[in-house]
Amino acid sequence: MVFKEDITRQTETTIENIAYLIDENNLKERYGLQNGASLKDIQQIRVYTKRERDGDTVKKICEQSFPGVSQIYCIADICRPSLLVEIEAVAVVRKRGK
């Protein structure tokens, strides 16, 4: 769901989508993987915002959602015209018990 012109909701939804994508149930169902991850397993994010004026809002939300994680921010064109933010995340998934 895209919240037109609402950078806060778009950023929050993007983070929710990342959490869903790396979740154990999703990875098992879609790809047959046995281990998943959570937002706590994110090691790095790269954040693209379409408009410079949204940078502070996006950064605040990301810093709250990914505390202590390496973060890179830049202004860039986004893949879809209606989107204002895009986030790439790198998660490390470890085998259970290790």
Contact map, one row per residue, 1 for C-alpha under 8 A:
11100000000010000000000000000000000000000000000000000000000000000000000000000000000000000000000000
11110000010000000000000000000000000000000000000000000000000000000000000000000000011000000000000000
11111110110000000000000000000000000000000000000000000000000000000000000000000000000000000000000000
01111100000000000000000000000000000000000000000000000000000000000000000000000000011000000000000000
00111110000000000000000000000000000000000000000000000000000000000000000000000000010100000000000000
00111111110000000000000000000000000000000000000000000000000000000000000000000000000000000000000000
00101111111000000000000000000000000000000000000000000100110000000000000000000000000110000000000000
00000111111100000000000000000000000000000000000000000000110010000000000000000000000000000000000000
00100111111110000000000000000000000000000000000000000000000000000000000000000000000000000000000000
01100111111111000000000000000000000000000000000000000000000000000000000000000000001110000000000000
00000011111111100000000000000000000000000000000000000000010010000000000000000000000011000000000000
00000001111111110000000000000000000000000000000000000000000010000000000000000000000000000000000000
10000000111111111000000000000000000000000000000000000000000000000000000000000000000000000000000000
00000000011111111100000000000000000000000000000000000000000000000000000000000000000001100000000000
00000000001111111110000000000000000000000000000000000000000000001000000000000000000000100000000000
00000000000111111111000000000000000000000000000000000000000000000000000000000000000000000000000000
00000000000011111111100000000000000000000000000000000000000000000000000000000000000000000000000000
00000000000001111111110000000000000000100000000000000000000000000000000000000000000000001000000000
00000000000000111111111000000000000011100000000000000000000000000000000000000000000000000000000000
00000000000000011111111001000000000000000000000000000000000000000000000000000000000000000000000000
00000000000000001111111001100000000000000000000000000000000000000000000000000000000000000000000000
00000000000000000111111101100000000111000000000000000000000000000000000000000000000000000000000000
00000000000000000011111111100000000111000000000000000000000000000000000000000000000000000000000000
00000000000000000000011111110000111110000000000000000000000000000000000000000000000000000000000000
00000000000000000000001111111000000100000000000000000000000000000000000000000000000000000000000000
00000000000000000001111111111110000100000000000000000000000000000000000000000000000000000000000000
00000000000000000000111111111111111100000000000000000000000000000000000000000000000000000000000000
00000000000000000000000111111111111100000000000000000000000000000000000000000000000000000000000000
00000000000000000000000011111111100000000000000000000000000000000000000000000000000000000000000000
00000000000000000000000001111111000000000000000000000000000000000000000000000000000000000000000000
00000000000000000000000001111111100000000000000000000000000000000000000000000000000000000000000000
00000000000000000000000000111111110000000000000000000000000000000000000000000000000000000000000000
00000000000000000000000100111011111100000000000000000000000000000000000000000000000000000000000000
00000000000000000000000100110001111100000000000000000000000000000000000000000000000000000000000000
00000000000000000000000100110000111110000000000000000000000000000000000000000000000000000000111100
00000000000000000000011111110000111111000000000000000000000000000000000000000000000000000000100000
00000000000000000010011100000000001111111000000000000000000000000000000000000000000000000011100000
00000000000000000010011000000000000111111100000000000000000000000000000000000000000000000000000000
00000000000000000110000000000000000011111100000000000000000000001100000000000000000000000010000000
00000000000000000000000000000000000011111100000000000000000000000100000000000000000000000000000000
00000000000000000000000000000000000011111110000000000000000000000000000000000000000000000011100000
00000000000000000000000000000000000001111111100000000000000000000100100000000000000000001111000000
00000000000000000000000000000000000000001111100000000000000000000000110000000000000000001111000000
00000000000000000000000000000000000000000111110000000000000000000000111000000000000000001110000000
00000000000000000000000000000000000000000111111000000000000000000000111100000000000000111100000000
00000000000000000000000000000000000000000001111100000000000000000000001110000000000000111000000000
00000000000000000000000000000000000000000000111110000000000000000000001111000000000011110000000000
00000000000000000000000000000000000000000000011111000000000000000000000011111100000011100000000000
00000000000000000000000000000000000000000000001111110110010000000000000011111100000111000000000000
00000000000000000000000000000000000000000000000111110100000000000000000000111100001110000000000000
00000000000000000000000000000000000000000000000011111110000000000000000000110000000100000000000000
00000000000000000000000000000000000000000000000011111110000000000000000000100000000000000000000000
00000000000000000000000000000000000000000000000000111111000000000000000000000000000000000000000000
00000010000000000000000000000000000000000000000011111111110000000000000000000000000000000000000000
00000000000000000000000000000000000000000000000010111111111000000000000010000000000000000000000000
00000000000000000000000000000000000000000000000000001111111100000000000000000000000000000000000000
00000011000000000000000000000000000000000000000000000111111110000000000000000000000000000000000000
00000011001000000000000000000000000000000000000010000111111111000000000000000000000000000000000000
00000000000000000000000000000000000000000000000000000011111111100000000010000000000000000000000000
00000000000000000000000000000000000000000000000000000001111111110000000000000000000000000000000000
00000001001100000000000000000000000000000000000000000000111111111000000000000000000000000000000000
00000000000000000000000000000000000000000000000000000000011111111110000000000000000000000000000000
00000000000000000000000000000000000000000000000000000000001111111111100000000000000000000000000000
00000000000000000000000000000000000000000000000000000000000111111110000000000000000000000000000000
00000000000000100000000000000000000000100000000000000000000011111110000000000000000000000000000000
00000000000000000000000000000000000000110100000000000000000001111111100000000000000000000000000000
00000000000000000000000000000000000000000000000000000000000001111111100000000000000000000000000000
00000000000000000000000000000000000000000000000000000000000000100111110000000000000000000000000000
00000000000000000000000000000000000000000111100000000000000000100111111000000000000000000000000000
00000000000000000000000000000000000000000011100000000000000000000001111100000000000000000000000000
00000000000000000000000000000000000000000001111000000000000000000000111110000000000000000000000000
00000000000000000000000000000000000000000000111000000000000000000000011111000000000000000000000000
00000000000000000000000000000000000000000000011110000010001000000000001111100000000000000000000000
00000000000000000000000000000000000000000000001110000000000000000000000111110000000000000000000000
00000000000000000000000000000000000000000000000111110000000000000000000011111000000000000000000000
00000000000000000000000000000000000000000000000111100000000000000000000001111100000000000000000000
00000000000000000000000000000000000000000000000111000000000000000000000000111110000000000000000000
00000000000000000000000000000000000000000000000111000000000000000000000000011111101111000000000000
00000000000000000000000000000000000000000000000000000000000000000000000000001111101000000000000000
00000000000000000000000000000000000000000000000000000000000000000000000000000111111000000000000000
00000000000000000000000000000000000000000000000000000000000000000000000000000111111100000000000000
01011000000000000000000000000000000000000000000000000000000000000000000000000001111100000000000000
01010000010000000000000000000000000000000000000001000000000000000000000000000111111111000000000000
00001010010000000000000000000000000000000000000011100000000000000000000000000100111111000000000000
00000010011000000000000000000000000000000000001111000000000000000000000000000100001111100000000000
00000000001001000000000000000000000000000000001110000000000000000000000000000100001111110000000000
00000000000001100000000000000000000000000000111100000000000000000000000000000000000011111000000000
00000000000000000000000000000000000000000000111000000000000000000000000000000000000001111100000000
00000000000000000100000000000000000000000111110000000000000000000000000000000000000000111110000000
00000000000000000000000000000000000000000111100000000000000000000000000000000000000000011111000000
00000000000000000000000000000000000010101111000000000000000000000000000000000000000000001111100000
00000000000000000000000000000000000010001110000000000000000000000000000000000000000000000111110000
00000000000000000000000000000000001110001000000000000000000000000000000000000000000000000011111000
00000000000000000000000000000000001000000000000000000000000000000000000000000000000000000001111101
00000000000000000000000000000000001000000000000000000000000000000000000000000000000000000000111111
00000000000000000000000000000000001000000000000000000000000000000000000000000000000000000000011111
00000000000000000000000000000000000000000000000000000000000000000000000000000000000000000000001111
00000000000000000000000000000000000000000000000000000000000000000000000000000000000000000000011111
